[in-house]
């Protein structure tokens, strides 16, 4: 019993130190402005990771997180709250943190599609954009509450996705991926030529309002003026955390098991009576629901949407986050999104080479760490090993 308590206390201490260390590093990274300082911090992080692997520190952190997953997630939320408090008046930094949370939410939908059911979707940005444009239209032309607009935007993305999945189901392999690529191009072309939706100039999106409080007005507390992005940060964090809890609950349920069997072996799934098309439709529809909700909040936060925000390269960005975080692993999405979204913003000289960076990251992960940034816990289920 004492040994068990000692192990539990040790896991708590390791997770606390790791979370505070990562939070402090992210504070330094986000605070750094010169390219030299940013480069030094990146080199330091790489050296720290290599040293951690050599001396077993990384393994101890992974084991502690596996032993106390709830505590690990709590520390993640605490770390994000500390960063938001540290940059309470910095618009740009808070906007980047919100973007990480919202893109992670959209990628949780892609994780259900790619990682759970094995359905390829290279039109993630299109469904993200459907959420943004739906909110822009609803907020401008209806008097519905903004929370209702967010929900409706997610439902619209899900409905359109449930239609797209049928041609996807009628194809196999790379042909199925081509269907989603074609849809992404079609969506961008449609909003470019549609004057009702602003054409190539785009649309303004009214800011979020909740119970009479306008998020874009900002607020003052104890005489301190906070950035209006703080409100969007809280909303984005709640949505991301809620999506994560739902995805993990589905993953552990018979629904997640059924999707995993369909992804692993369709022949075996059909033999055991699983309706393959049904589970793929469910995964694709729920995944696009998440993307639509995330896109809705993102549009209100940015205040403007245009066709160029939802191009094929943006879909590749989402796919690279999913692959970097580990296929089917929602835990790895936030660190992956931080790397993919924040690194190009901080390193100005690679701004024009974003797509090249995404491609290089995907290739490197597939070659050297195919499971993604963070390992996934496994369990024995019906005599075989299932990934959690």
Residue frames relative to the residue before (quaternion, step in Angstrom):
aa qw qx qy qz dx dy dz
X 1.0000 0.0000 0.0000 0.0000 0.00 0.00 0.00
X 0.6612 0.5012 -0.2998 0.4708 3.57 0.95 -0.92
X 0.6327 0.5294 -0.3244 0.4628 3.56 1.05 -0.81
X 0.6434 0.5171 -0.3204 0.4647 3.57 1.02 -0.80
X 0.6534 0.5048 -0.3122 0.4699 3.59 0.96 -0.86
X 0.6389 0.5278 -0.3224 0.4574 3.57 1.00 -0.85
X 0.6496 0.5100 -0.3117 0.4699 3.58 1.00 -0.85
X 0.6513 0.5206 -0.3124 0.4552 3.57 1.01 -0.84
X 0.6610 0.4909 -0.3017 0.4806 3.58 0.96 -0.88
X 0.6315 0.5337 -0.3297 0.4557 3.58 1.03 -0.77
X 0.6471 0.5136 -0.3142 0.4676 3.59 1.00 -0.85
X 0.6407 0.5258 -0.3210 0.4583 3.58 0.99 -0.84
X 0.6700 0.5016 -0.2965 0.4600 3.58 0.93 -0.91
X 0.6471 0.5210 -0.3168 0.4576 3.57 0.94 -0.89
X 0.6783 0.4890 -0.2948 0.4625 3.59 0.89 -0.92
X 0.6444 0.5226 -0.3259 0.4533 3.59 0.97 -0.81
X 0.6798 0.4864 -0.2883 0.4672 3.58 0.88 -0.96
X 0.6499 0.5153 -0.3166 0.4602 3.57 0.98 -0.86
X 0.6711 0.5021 -0.3005 0.4551 3.59 0.90 -0.93
X 0.6768 0.4797 -0.2967 0.4731 3.58 0.91 -0.88
X 0.6343 0.5289 -0.3298 0.4573 3.57 1.05 -0.73
X 0.6639 0.4879 -0.2992 0.4813 3.59 0.93 -0.89
X 0.6412 0.5255 -0.3241 0.4557 3.58 0.99 -0.83
X 0.6576 0.4969 -0.3093 0.4744 3.59 0.95 -0.86
X 0.6364 0.5174 -0.3304 0.4671 3.59 0.99 -0.79
X 0.6666 0.4936 -0.3097 0.4649 3.60 0.91 -0.88
X 0.5997 0.5407 -0.3616 0.4661 3.60 1.12 -0.62
X 0.6571 0.4988 -0.3078 0.4739 3.58 0.94 -0.87
X 0.6712 0.5133 -0.2989 0.4434 3.57 0.91 -0.96
X 0.7052 0.4520 -0.2684 0.4758 3.59 0.89 -0.91
X 0.6577 0.5093 -0.3052 0.4635 3.57 1.15 -0.60
X 0.5920 0.5941 -0.3650 0.4041 3.59 1.13 -0.62
X 0.1789 -0.8040 0.5622 0.0739 3.56 -1.00 0.86
X 0.6799 0.4701 -0.3061 0.4723 3.60 0.96 -0.74
X 0.5694 -0.6142 0.4336 0.3326 3.55 -1.10 0.76
X 0.6124 0.5561 -0.3444 0.4440 3.59 1.12 -0.68
X 0.6660 0.4994 -0.3001 0.4658 3.58 0.91 -0.93
X 0.6493 0.5096 -0.3169 0.4673 3.56 0.99 -0.83
X 0.6474 0.5213 -0.3146 0.4584 3.58 0.98 -0.85
X 0.6404 0.5190 -0.3190 0.4678 3.59 0.99 -0.84
X 0.6617 0.5057 -0.3083 0.4597 3.60 0.94 -0.85
X 0.6387 0.5152 -0.3304 0.4664 3.60 1.01 -0.73
X 0.6502 0.5022 -0.3101 0.4784 3.58 0.95 -0.89
X 0.6392 0.5283 -0.3207 0.4576 3.58 1.00 -0.84
X 0.6484 0.5167 -0.3193 0.4589 3.59 0.97 -0.83
X 0.6529 0.5083 -0.3134 0.4659 3.58 0.95 -0.87
X 0.6578 0.5005 -0.3079 0.4711 3.58 0.97 -0.85
X 0.6431 0.5276 -0.3185 0.4546 3.57 1.01 -0.80
X 0.6432 0.5163 -0.3183 0.4674 3.59 1.01 -0.82
X 0.6597 0.5059 -0.3037 0.4654 3.58 0.95 -0.89
X 0.6595 0.4959 -0.3052 0.4754 3.58 0.98 -0.86
X 0.6366 0.5393 -0.3254 0.4451 3.58 1.03 -0.78
X 0.6486 0.4977 -0.3134 0.4830 3.57 1.04 -0.75
X 0.6711 0.5205 -0.3032 0.4321 3.58 0.95 -0.87
X 0.7801 0.3389 -0.1672 0.4986 3.58 0.93 -0.91
X 0.5773 -0.6466 0.3534 0.3518 3.60 1.25 0.19
X 0.4071 0.7228 -0.4754 0.2930 3.60 1.25 0.11
X 0.6373 0.5364 -0.3247 0.4480 3.57 0.97 -0.87
X 0.6602 0.5099 -0.3090 0.4569 3.57 0.95 -0.85
X 0.6409 0.5191 -0.3327 0.4572 3.60 1.00 -0.77
X 0.6422 0.5103 -0.3233 0.4719 3.58 1.02 -0.76
X 0.6534 0.5157 -0.3105 0.4591 3.58 0.97 -0.88
X 0.6646 0.4965 -0.3024 0.4695 3.58 0.97 -0.83
X 0.6396 0.5177 -0.3222 0.4680 3.58 1.04 -0.77
X 0.6564 0.4996 -0.3093 0.4732 3.58 1.00 -0.81
X 0.6491 0.5045 -0.3151 0.4742 3.58 1.05 -0.75
X 0.6678 0.5032 -0.2953 0.4622 3.59 1.08 -0.76
X 0.7947 0.1279 -0.0532 0.5909 3.60 1.06 -0.78
X 0.0694 -0.8512 0.5189 0.0376 3.63 0.51 1.14
X 0.6350 0.5396 -0.3377 0.4377 3.58 1.01 -0.77
X 0.6610 0.5000 -0.3010 0.4716 3.56 0.99 -0.84
X 0.6183 0.5469 -0.3388 0.4514 3.58 1.04 -0.77
X 0.6734 0.4826 -0.2939 0.4767 3.58 0.96 -0.85
X 0.6164 0.5424 -0.3432 0.4561 3.58 1.07 -0.74
X 0.6662 0.4954 -0.3014 0.4690 3.57 0.96 -0.85
X 0.5882 0.5577 -0.3653 0.4577 3.59 1.13 -0.57
X 0.6638 0.4905 -0.2941 0.4819 3.56 0.95 -0.90
X 0.6400 0.5192 -0.3265 0.4629 3.59 0.96 -0.86
X 0.6454 0.5267 -0.3205 0.4509 3.58 0.94 -0.86
X 0.6576 0.4992 -0.3071 0.4734 3.59 0.97 -0.83
X 0.6431 0.5144 -0.3196 0.4688 3.58 1.01 -0.78
X 0.6315 0.5233 -0.3305 0.4671 3.59 1.01 -0.78
X 0.6564 0.5048 -0.3142 0.4643 3.60 0.93 -0.86
X 0.6525 0.5094 -0.3194 0.4612 3.58 0.95 -0.85
X 0.6554 0.5009 -0.3091 0.4734 3.58 1.01 -0.80
X 0.6525 0.5266 -0.3155 0.4443 3.59 1.01 -0.78
X 0.7677 0.2680 -0.1467 0.5633 3.58 1.11 -0.71
X 0.1055 0.8649 -0.4846 0.0771 3.57 1.09 0.80
X 0.7798 0.3032 -0.1709 0.5204 3.62 1.11 -0.56
X 0.5482 0.6068 -0.3931 0.4204 3.59 1.26 0.26
X 0.3341 -0.7813 0.4931 0.1864 3.59 -0.22 1.26
X 0.7041 0.4975 -0.2885 0.4164 3.57 0.75 -1.06
X 0.6721 0.4924 -0.3042 0.4618 3.59 0.86 -0.92
X 0.6695 0.4921 -0.3045 0.4658 3.59 0.89 -0.88
X 0.6219 0.5295 -0.3453 0.4621 3.58 1.05 -0.71
X 0.6438 0.5132 -0.3233 0.4665 3.61 1.00 -0.79
X 0.6466 0.5090 -0.3241 0.4667 3.60 0.96 -0.83
X 0.6414 0.5097 -0.3209 0.4752 3.60 0.99 -0.81
X 0.6373 0.5267 -0.3252 0.4590 3.58 0.99 -0.83
X 0.6256 0.5336 -0.3344 0.4605 3.59 1.01 -0.79
X 0.6794 0.4892 -0.2931 0.4617 3.59 0.91 -0.91
X 0.6987 0.4703 -0.2813 0.4599 3.59 0.89 -0.88
X 0.6457 0.4877 -0.3229 0.4908 3.58 1.01 -0.73
X 0.6118 0.5333 -0.3486 0.4689 3.60 1.08 -0.64
X 0.6232 0.5338 -0.3342 0.4636 3.58 1.05 -0.76
X 0.6609 0.4945 -0.3023 0.4768 3.58 0.93 -0.90
X 0.6762 0.4967 -0.2904 0.4601 3.57 1.02 -0.82
X 0.5521 0.5676 -0.4086 0.4539 3.59 1.17 -0.31
X 0.6147 0.5261 -0.3357 0.4824 3.54 1.15 -0.63
X 0.6555 0.4922 -0.3029 0.4861 3.57 0.99 -0.83
X 0.6017 0.5606 -0.3528 0.4464 3.58 1.10 -0.66
X 0.6331 0.5132 -0.3296 0.4767 3.57 1.01 -0.77
X 0.6894 0.4863 -0.2803 0.4579 3.55 0.99 -0.85
X 0.7404 0.3990 -0.2171 0.4954 3.58 0.72 -1.10
X 0.8068 0.3796 -0.1636 0.4221 3.52 0.60 -1.23
X 0.7242 0.4283 -0.2509 0.4786 3.58 1.02 -0.73
X 0.8303 0.2148 -0.0774 0.5085 3.58 0.74 -1.09
X 0.4419 -0.7229 0.4412 0.2957 3.58 1.24 -0.14
X 0.4522 0.6681 -0.4620 0.3684 3.59 1.14 0.64
X 0.3352 -0.7589 0.5242 0.1921 3.59 -0.63 1.11
X 0.0431 0.7832 -0.6187 0.0440 3.56 -0.99 0.88
X 0.0088 -0.8037 0.5933 -0.0441 3.55 -0.37 1.28
X 0.5937 0.5289 -0.3776 0.4747 3.57 1.17 0.64
X 0.1823 0.8272 -0.5136 0.1370 3.58 1.12 0.61
X 0.6509 0.5216 -0.3186 0.4503 3.59 0.99 -0.83
X 0.6031 0.5613 -0.3582 0.4393 3.59 1.11 -0.65
X 0.6921 0.4493 -0.2827 0.4891 3.61 0.90 -0.87
X 0.5673 0.5549 -0.3625 0.4887 3.58 1.19 -0.56
X 0.6891 0.4796 -0.2669 0.4731 3.57 0.97 -0.92
X 0.5875 0.5625 -0.3696 0.4493 3.59 1.07 -0.66
X 0.6437 0.5161 -0.3141 0.4697 3.57 1.01 -0.81
X 0.6678 0.5041 -0.3008 0.4576 3.59 0.93 -0.89
X 0.7035 0.4631 -0.2737 0.4645 3.59 0.82 -0.99
X 0.6206 0.5365 -0.3513 0.4513 3.60 1.00 -0.70
X 0.6583 0.4971 -0.3027 0.4775 3.57 0.96 -0.84
X 0.6232 0.5437 -0.3403 0.4474 3.59 1.00 -0.79
X 0.6850 0.4750 -0.2799 0.4762 3.59 0.92 -0.92
X 0.6825 0.4906 -0.2983 0.4524 3.59 0.84 -0.94
X 0.6875 0.4873 -0.2943 0.4509 3.59 0.87 -0.92
X 0.6853 0.4864 -0.2829 0.4624 3.60 1.11 -0.65
X 0.8201 0.2923 -0.1045 0.4806 3.58 0.89 -0.95
X 0.7381 0.3107 -0.2337 0.5514 3.63 1.19 0.01
X 0.4273 -0.6995 0.5114 0.2580 3.52 -1.27 0.32
X 0.3056 0.7795 -0.4973 0.2275 3.56 1.19 0.47
X 0.5605 -0.5759 0.4602 0.3774 3.61 -1.13 0.54
X 0.5920 -0.6159 0.3892 0.3446 3.55 -1.07 0.73
X 0.5988 0.5476 -0.3718 0.4509 3.59 1.06 -0.59
X 0.6324 0.5110 -0.3242 0.4836 3.58 1.08 -0.73
X 0.6258 0.5418 -0.3361 0.4493 3.58 1.04 -0.76
X 0.6339 0.5269 -0.3288 0.4609 3.57 1.01 -0.82
X 0.6710 0.4978 -0.2948 0.4637 3.57 0.90 -0.95
X 0.6680 0.4986 -0.3046 0.4609 3.58 0.91 -0.92
X 0.6230 0.5444 -0.3394 0.4476 3.59 1.01 -0.77
X 0.6515 0.5021 -0.3107 0.4763 3.57 1.00 -0.80
X 0.6548 0.5123 -0.3093 0.4618 3.57 0.99 -0.86
X 0.6353 0.5250 -0.3337 0.4577 3.61 0.98 -0.81
X 0.6471 0.5016 -0.3172 0.4786 3.60 0.95 -0.85
X 0.6536 0.5146 -0.3134 0.4580 3.59 1.00 -0.82
X 0.6563 0.5119 -0.3161 0.4554 3.59 0.95 -0.84
X 0.6580 0.4862 -0.3125 0.4826 3.58 0.91 -0.87
X 0.6395 0.5231 -0.3218 0.4625 3.58 1.04 -0.72
X 0.6478 0.5213 -0.3235 0.4516 3.57 1.03 -0.75
X 0.6226 0.5014 -0.3380 0.4967 3.59 1.23 -0.40
X 0.6678 0.5188 -0.2985 0.4425 3.58 0.95 -0.92
X 0.6107 0.5993 -0.3617 0.3702 3.59 1.03 -0.74
X 0.6025 0.5954 -0.3782 0.3734 3.62 1.05 -0.58
X 0.6794 0.4235 -0.3243 0.5039 3.67 0.85 -0.68
X 0.5844 0.5619 -0.3777 0.4473 3.59 1.16 -0.53
X 0.6720 0.5083 -0.2962 0.4498 3.58 0.97 -0.87
X 0.6701 0.5052 -0.2984 0.4546 3.58 1.15 -0.54
X 0.6961 0.3906 -0.2638 0.5415 3.57 1.29 0.01
X 0.2733 -0.7589 0.5712 0.1517 3.57 -1.27 0.24
X 0.8481 0.2124 -0.1371 0.4657 3.54 -1.31 0.49
X 0.8418 -0.1468 0.1119 0.5072 3.54 -1.00 -0.86
X 0.5576 0.5916 -0.4061 0.4173 3.62 1.17 -0.34
X 0.6216 0.5266 -0.3375 0.4715 3.59 1.06 -0.70
X 0.6403 0.5142 -0.3210 0.4718 3.58 1.01 -0.79
X 0.6364 0.5382 -0.3271 0.4452 3.59 1.03 -0.78
X 0.5936 0.5621 -0.3660 0.4446 3.60 1.08 -0.64
X 0.6911 0.4597 -0.2851 0.4794 3.60 0.88 -0.89
X 0.6090 0.5359 -0.3551 0.4646 3.60 1.06 -0.67
X 0.6497 0.5172 -0.3062 0.4653 3.57 0.97 -0.90
X 0.6401 0.5179 -0.3302 0.4615 3.59 1.01 -0.79
X 0.6377 0.5326 -0.3302 0.4478 3.60 0.96 -0.82
X 0.6601 0.4888 -0.2985 0.4860 3.58 0.99 -0.85
X 0.6395 0.5309 -0.3160 0.4577 3.57 1.02 -0.85
X 0.6444 0.5222 -0.3237 0.4554 3.60 0.95 -0.84
X 0.6695 0.4957 -0.3008 0.4644 3.59 0.85 -0.93
X 0.6562 0.5032 -0.3086 0.4701 3.60 0.97 -0.84
X 0.6370 0.5485 -0.3221 0.4355 3.58 0.99 -0.86
X 0.7260 0.4156 -0.2669 0.4786 3.61 0.78 -0.90
X 0.5897 0.5663 -0.3726 0.4389 3.61 1.17 -0.40
X 0.7613 0.3703 -0.1962 0.4948 3.60 0.96 -0.84
X 0.6070 0.5604 -0.3499 0.4416 3.58 1.28 -0.15
X 0.2985 -0.7907 0.5103 0.1588 3.58 -0.32 1.26
X 0.5689 0.5946 -0.3841 0.4188 3.59 1.14 -0.56
X 0.7337 0.3767 -0.2059 0.5267 3.57 1.11 -0.73
X 0.6866 -0.5239 0.2750 0.4224 3.58 1.19 0.49
X 0.3515 -0.7558 0.4903 0.2546 3.57 1.25 -0.18
X 0.8049 -0.2549 0.1815 0.5042 3.61 -1.10 -0.60
X 0.6102 0.5682 -0.3560 0.4221 3.62 1.21 -0.41
X 0.4348 -0.7264 0.4397 0.3000 3.59 1.20 -0.42
X 0.4317 -0.6808 0.5375 0.2476 3.52 -1.40 -0.17
X 0.4204 -0.6431 0.5662 0.2985 3.52 -1.24 0.50
X 0.2043 -0.7693 0.5958 0.1066 3.55 -1.07 0.79
X 0.4087 -0.7084 0.5118 0.2631 3.62 -0.63 1.04
X 0.5416 -0.6484 0.4378 0.3074 3.54 -1.08 0.76
X 0.6476 -0.5339 0.3914 0.3774 3.52 -1.31 0.37
X 0.0379 -0.7618 0.6463 0.0215 3.53 -1.11 0.83
X 0.0025 -0.8045 0.5920 -0.0483 3.56 -0.87 0.96
X 0.8367 -0.1091 0.0152 0.5365 3.56 -0.57 1.24
X 0.7519 -0.4090 0.1976 0.4778 3.54 0.96 0.94
X 0.6279 0.5207 -0.3429 0.4659 3.59 1.24 -0.16
X 0.2581 -0.7698 0.5701 0.1254 3.56 -0.76 1.10
X 0.4312 -0.7298 0.4717 0.2428 3.57 -0.57 1.18
X 0.6800 0.5255 -0.2973 0.4160 3.60 0.96 -0.82
X 0.5849 0.5873 -0.3740 0.4161 3.61 1.23 -0.19
X 0.3639 -0.7250 0.5053 0.2943 3.57 1.16 -0.44
X 0.1894 -0.7815 0.5792 0.1340 3.56 -1.27 -0.13
X 0.2983 -0.7255 0.5954 0.1737 3.53 -1.33 0.41
X 0.0259 -0.7984 0.6007 -0.0325 3.55 -0.90 0.99
X 0.8322 -0.0426 -0.0369 0.5516 3.57 -0.72 1.17
X 0.7146 -0.4668 0.2472 0.4587 3.55 1.00 0.87
X 0.6133 0.5245 -0.3504 0.4753 3.61 1.27 0.03
X 0.3006 -0.7613 0.5510 0.1626 3.57 -0.81 1.03
X 0.1893 -0.7955 0.5712 0.0710 3.55 -0.70 1.12
X 0.5622 -0.5823 0.4714 0.3502 3.54 -1.21 0.59
X 0.5319 -0.6343 0.4510 0.3337 3.58 -1.05 0.71
X 0.5597 0.6078 -0.3890 0.4073 3.59 1.24 -0.32
X 0.4959 0.6445 -0.4344 0.3873 3.61 1.22 -0.28
X 0.6466 0.5158 -0.3175 0.4638 3.59 0.98 -0.85
X 0.6703 0.4785 -0.2956 0.4841 3.57 0.97 -0.85
X 0.5936 0.5631 -0.3604 0.4479 3.58 1.12 -0.62
X 0.6637 0.4986 -0.3083 0.4646 3.58 0.88 -0.93
X 0.6633 0.4971 -0.3043 0.4695 3.59 0.94 -0.90
X 0.6639 0.5050 -0.3044 0.4600 3.60 0.93 -0.91
X 0.6412 0.5249 -0.3190 0.4601 3.58 1.02 -0.81
X 0.6499 0.5090 -0.3174 0.4666 3.59 0.96 -0.86
X 0.6693 0.4944 -0.2997 0.4667 3.60 0.91 -0.90
X 0.6655 0.4998 -0.3049 0.4630 3.59 0.92 -0.90
X 0.6644 0.4936 -0.3042 0.4716 3.58 0.93 -0.89
X 0.6537 0.5141 -0.3174 0.4558 3.59 0.96 -0.81
X 0.6448 0.5104 -0.3137 0.4746 3.58 1.02 -0.83
X 0.6445 0.5273 -0.3195 0.4522 3.57 0.99 -0.84
X 0.6544 0.5078 -0.3126 0.4649 3.60 0.90 -0.92
X 0.6652 0.5028 -0.3059 0.4594 3.59 0.93 -0.87
X 0.6620 0.5051 -0.3098 0.4589 3.59 0.91 -0.90
X 0.6699 0.4884 -0.3072 0.4673 3.60 0.92 -0.85
X 0.6317 0.5212 -0.3344 0.4663 3.60 1.06 -0.73
X 0.6532 0.4969 -0.3081 0.4811 3.58 0.98 -0.81
X 0.6344 0.5577 -0.3241 0.4261 3.56 1.00 -0.86
X 0.7282 0.4289 -0.2373 0.4791 3.58 0.99 -0.83
X 0.6244 0.5715 -0.3314 0.4169 3.58 1.22 -0.34
X 0.6887 -0.4467 0.3599 0.4434 3.54 -1.33 -0.02
X 0.5596 0.5863 -0.3898 0.4372 3.58 1.23 -0.41
X 0.6726 0.4853 -0.2884 0.4784 3.57 0.92 -0.93
X 0.6319 0.5303 -0.3288 0.4596 3.56 1.04 -0.79
X 0.6551 0.5147 -0.3124 0.4565 3.58 0.94 -0.87
X 0.6518 0.5035 -0.3130 0.4730 3.57 0.97 -0.84
X 0.6536 0.5247 -0.3146 0.4455 3.57 0.99 -0.85
X 0.6354 0.5150 -0.3248 0.4750 3.59 1.03 -0.75
X 0.6363 0.5225 -0.3210 0.4680 3.58 1.00 -0.82
X 0.6725 0.4897 -0.2987 0.4678 3.58 0.95 -0.87
X 0.6951 0.5020 -0.2822 0.4303 3.57 0.90 -0.93
X 0.7984 -0.1204 0.1407 0.5729 3.58 0.79 -1.00
X 0.2840 -0.7955 0.5135 0.1512 3.57 -0.22 1.29
X 0.6195 0.5516 -0.3469 0.4376 3.58 1.05 -0.72
X 0.6688 0.4830 -0.2913 0.4843 3.57 0.94 -0.92
X 0.6275 0.5418 -0.3372 0.4461 3.58 1.02 -0.80
X 0.6682 0.4895 -0.2990 0.4739 3.59 0.94 -0.88
X 0.6168 0.5555 -0.3400 0.4420 3.58 1.08 -0.73
X 0.7247 0.4110 -0.2335 0.5014 3.58 1.03 -0.78
X 0.6249 -0.6073 0.3174 0.3740 3.58 1.24 0.33
X 0.4505 0.6781 -0.4686 0.3430 3.60 1.20 0.27
X 0.3620 -0.7142 0.5576 0.2190 3.57 -0.96 0.90
X 0.3449 -0.7951 0.4615 0.1895 3.57 -0.12 1.32
X 0.6804 0.4977 -0.2981 0.4477 3.59 0.79 -1.01
X 0.6331 0.5547 -0.3362 0.4224 3.59 0.97 -0.86
X 0.7077 0.4598 -0.2773 0.4592 3.59 0.83 -0.94
X 0.6292 0.5134 -0.3424 0.4726 3.58 1.07 -0.60
X 0.6248 0.5260 -0.3315 0.4723 3.58 1.05 -0.75
X 0.6521 0.5140 -0.3167 0.4585 3.60 0.93 -0.88
X 0.6706 0.4943 -0.3012 0.4639 3.60 0.88 -0.94
X 0.6780 0.4922 -0.2939 0.4602 3.58 0.89 -0.92
X 0.6690 0.5052 -0.2998 0.4553 3.59 0.95 -0.85
X 0.6772 0.4765 -0.2945 0.4770 3.61 0.87 -0.91
X 0.6360 0.5425 -0.3297 0.4388 3.57 0.99 -0.80
X 0.6938 0.4559 -0.2751 0.4850 3.57 0.96 -0.84
X 0.5434 0.5863 -0.3944 0.4533 3.58 1.21 -0.41
X 0.6605 0.4976 -0.3010 0.4750 3.59 0.92 -0.90
X 0.6597 0.5118 -0.3103 0.4546 3.59 0.93 -0.90
X 0.6603 0.5140 -0.3085 0.4524 3.58 0.99 -0.83
X 0.6455 0.5084 -0.3191 0.4723 3.60 0.99 -0.81
X 0.6574 0.5034 -0.3070 0.4691 3.59 0.91 -0.90
X 0.6637 0.5071 -0.3023 0.4594 3.59 0.96 -0.86
X 0.6039 0.5654 -0.3470 0.4418 3.57 1.08 -0.70
X 0.6987 0.4489 -0.2702 0.4871 3.59 0.80 -1.00
X 0.6246 0.5443 -0.3377 0.4468 3.60 1.01 -0.80
X 0.6509 0.5182 -0.3206 0.4529 3.60 0.95 -0.83
X 0.6673 0.4853 -0.3047 0.4759 3.59 0.94 -0.82
X 0.6470 0.5288 -0.3208 0.4460 3.57 1.02 -0.75
X 0.7064 0.4399 -0.2564 0.4917 3.58 0.92 -0.93
X 0.3485 -0.7763 0.4589 0.2555 3.56 1.10 -0.72
X 0.7822 0.1686 -0.0932 0.5925 3.58 1.27 -0.05
X 0.0529 -0.7853 0.6164 0.0220 3.56 -1.02 0.82
X 0.0065 -0.7816 0.6226 -0.0364 3.55 -1.08 0.81
X 0.6786 -0.5164 0.3291 0.4056 3.61 -1.16 0.49
X 0.6513 0.5445 -0.3282 0.4143 3.60 0.99 -0.75
X 0.5803 0.5835 -0.3743 0.4274 3.59 1.25 -0.24
X 0.7732 0.3103 -0.1406 0.5348 3.58 1.22 -0.41
X 0.2352 0.7907 -0.5199 0.2219 3.55 0.87 1.00
X 0.7059 -0.4409 0.3307 0.4449 3.55 -1.32 0.06
X 0.6138 0.5490 -0.3577 0.4402 3.61 1.04 -0.65
X 0.6267 0.5182 -0.3375 0.4740 3.60 1.12 -0.60
X 0.6116 0.5201 -0.3461 0.4855 3.58 1.12 -0.61
X 0.6327 0.5180 -0.3281 0.4729 3.59 1.05 -0.74
X 0.5886 0.5660 -0.3601 0.4511 3.57 1.11 -0.68
X 0.6728 0.4926 -0.2932 0.4676 3.58 0.90 -0.93
X 0.6545 0.5087 -0.3111 0.4648 3.57 0.96 -0.87
X 0.6494 0.5184 -0.3245 0.4519 3.59 0.98 -0.80
X 0.6140 0.5303 -0.3499 0.4684 3.61 1.08 -0.64
X 0.6563 0.5154 -0.3085 0.4566 3.57 0.95 -0.90
X 0.6911 0.4655 -0.2833 0.4748 3.59 0.88 -0.91
X 0.6497 0.5131 -0.3208 0.4601 3.59 0.97 -0.83
X 0.6939 0.4671 -0.2740 0.4745 3.59 0.99 -0.77
X 0.5629 -0.5835 0.3941 0.4329 3.57 1.24 -0.41
X 0.4449 -0.7087 0.4759 0.2708 3.58 -0.60 1.12
X 0.8302 0.1565 -0.1435 0.5154 3.55 -0.78 1.05
X 0.6405 0.5209 -0.3160 0.4674 3.58 1.27 0.17
X 0.2014 -0.8227 0.5178 0.1203 3.65 0.01 1.19
X 0.5680 0.6174 -0.3850 0.3848 3.61 1.16 -0.50
X 0.7134 0.4768 -0.2597 0.4431 3.58 1.04 -0.74
X 0.4874 0.7156 -0.4166 0.2772 3.60 1.23 -0.18
X 0.6652 0.5125 -0.3254 0.4347 3.61 0.89 -0.86
X 0.6775 0.4463 -0.3273 0.4845 3.68 0.78 -0.79
X 0.6270 0.5257 -0.3430 0.4614 3.60 1.04 -0.68
X 0.6589 0.5016 -0.3082 0.4682 3.59 0.96 -0.84
X 0.6053 0.5475 -0.3553 0.4556 3.59 1.06 -0.69
X 0.6733 0.4920 -0.2954 0.4662 3.59 0.90 -0.91
X 0.7288 0.4578 -0.2507 0.4433 3.57 0.78 -1.06
X 0.7534 0.4025 -0.2204 0.4711 3.60 0.95 -0.81
X 0.7542 0.4228 -0.2283 0.4476 3.57 0.82 -0.98
X 0.6134 0.5902 -0.3619 0.3801 3.58 0.96 -0.79
X 0.6924 0.4482 -0.3102 0.4727 3.66 0.79 -0.83
X 0.6254 0.5451 -0.3451 0.4389 3.60 1.09 -0.63
X 0.7036 0.4511 -0.2612 0.4830 3.56 1.04 -0.77
X 0.7241 0.3422 -0.2140 0.5593 3.58 1.07 -0.73
X 0.2468 -0.8358 0.4730 0.1296 3.54 0.11 1.31
X 0.6549 0.5538 -0.3327 0.3922 3.59 1.01 -0.70
X 0.6979 0.4253 -0.2933 0.4961 3.62 1.21 -0.18
X 0.3132 0.7800 -0.4925 0.2256 3.58 1.29 0.24
X 0.7225 0.4494 -0.2529 0.4604 3.58 0.92 -0.91
X 0.7100 0.4253 -0.2469 0.5040 3.57 1.28 -0.20
X 0.1785 0.8300 -0.5106 0.1359 3.58 1.15 0.63
X 0.6857 0.4876 -0.2962 0.4521 3.56 0.78 -1.04
X 0.6254 0.5276 -0.3306 0.4704 3.58 1.05 -0.76
X 0.6370 0.5251 -0.3228 0.4630 3.58 1.02 -0.80
X 0.6498 0.5137 -0.3219 0.4584 3.58 0.92 -0.89
X 0.6609 0.5077 -0.3080 0.4590 3.56 0.94 -0.93
X 0.6567 0.5119 -0.3109 0.4582 3.59 0.95 -0.86
X 0.6376 0.5254 -0.3235 0.4613 3.59 1.02 -0.80
X 0.6599 0.5101 -0.3093 0.4569 3.57 0.90 -0.92
X 0.6636 0.5015 -0.3051 0.4636 3.59 0.90 -0.93
X 0.6631 0.5127 -0.3083 0.4499 3.58 0.92 -0.92
X 0.6627 0.4989 -0.3104 0.4644 3.58 0.94 -0.87
X 0.6723 0.5016 -0.3046 0.4513 3.58 0.88 -0.92
X 0.6926 0.4782 -0.2792 0.4623 3.59 1.07 -0.70
X 0.8320 0.2752 -0.0973 0.4717 3.55 0.77 -1.06
X 0.8043 0.0527 -0.0318 0.5910 3.62 1.12 -0.49
X 0.0988 -0.8606 0.4971 0.0493 3.59 0.49 1.17
X 0.6316 0.5310 -0.3404 0.4507 3.62 1.19 -0.35
X 0.5791 -0.6032 0.3699 0.4048 3.59 1.28 -0.04
X 0.7676 -0.3825 0.2618 0.4426 3.55 -1.35 -0.11
X 0.8061 0.2058 -0.0752 0.5497 3.56 0.86 -1.00
X 0.4647 -0.6812 0.4858 0.2898 3.59 -0.95 0.83
X 0.3278 -0.7371 0.5579 0.1949 3.54 -1.23 0.47
X 0.4857 -0.6601 0.4967 0.2858 3.51 -1.02 0.89
X 0.1940 -0.7923 0.5689 0.1052 3.60 -1.04 0.69
X 0.0792 -0.7754 0.6228 0.0675 3.54 -1.23 0.40
X 0.4619 -0.6569 0.5165 0.2973 3.54 -1.23 0.41
X 0.0205 0.8147 -0.5743 0.0780 3.55 -0.60 1.15
X 0.8300 -0.0789 0.0058 0.5522 3.55 -0.58 1.17
X 0.7477 -0.4437 0.2267 0.4391 3.54 0.92 0.93
X 0.7364 0.3237 -0.2508 0.5386 3.57 1.18 0.13
X 0.5326 -0.6389 0.4497 0.3254 3.57 -1.19 0.42
X 0.1009 -0.7940 0.5990 0.0225 3.56 -0.75 1.08
X 0.4093 -0.7108 0.5203 0.2378 3.54 -1.00 0.86
X 0.2574 -0.7581 0.5818 0.1430 3.53 -0.99 0.91
